[in-house]
Amino acid sequence: MNTPVFSRKTHKWLTLVIGAQALLWMVSGAYMVTMDLDFIHGDPLVRNLVENVEADFNELYPIGDVLAGYDDAKSVDLVSRLGEPYYVVDAESGSVLLDARNGAKRSPIAETHVIRLAEHYYAGSGSVNGVRLLTVDDPSPTEIQTRPLPLWQVSFDDNIRTTFYLSPSTGELITRRHTFWRGFDFLWMLHIMDYENRSDVNNNLLRVASAIGLLTALSGLWLLVFSLRRHRPAIDHAPGGPPPHGSFDDSAPKTT
């Protein structure tokens, strides 16, 4: 088999192997660079994430008493939930929400309070149409990725199927999801070829596909070299032979 034929066959088979994945790379890449990331992250769907604490600090439950009750506390934050002051205690045993006025424990948060919080955070036009507490015994939804359970799942009936996930311990909005995010996540999975966790951009499958893609491009360049040589016009002719068609030969006899 001569070299041009071998280069053509090599390029053809490499293209057949990697062609479908290359198409997926282009389609998924086009979607990801076209969509606004703030929208994909759900930022326009959320409000009231950070609220000023409107309270007389002198009347709040003493921080010292909070620490005395949680000797494994790593941090204590004063936050506002629905306009009321609370302490969020981050301890070795887990996070806890306390009423900042009297130190009473408010965790775990009841469903009715979770709905009010979700509606308070939500900036869309829909209404709550589903609430569910996901426990450690439930299958973890793919869309929350590696976030640990338990979590409250609150769904809205808007046209992009918005879903909020809230902490049952603190009432914090952990993450939000919607149809365009789910599409982005699916295409991201196809783009990085991580079909399990959708987060590993250094997996072996992607390395192999990238190597095959590189070989395909190089074989195409190799084939292009032979193609250009084959179509290069010949401008020389053998000594003593007939000149190329249409050329001027001043040795031809002249007529008068």
Buried (B, 14 or more C-beta within 10 A) or exposed (E): EEEBEBBBEBBEEBBEBBEEBBEBBEEBEEBBEEBEEEBBBBBEBBEBEEBEBEBEEEEBBEEEEBEEBBEEBEEBEBBBBEEBBBBBBBBEEEBBBBBBBEBEEBBBBEEEBBBBBBBBBBEBEBEBEEBEBBEEEEEBBEBBEEEEBBBBBBBBEBEBBBBBBBBBBBBBBBBBBBEBBBBBBBBBBBBBBBEEEBEEEEBEEBEEBBEBBEBBBEBBEBBEEBEEEEEEEEEEEEEEEEEEEEEEEEEEEEEE
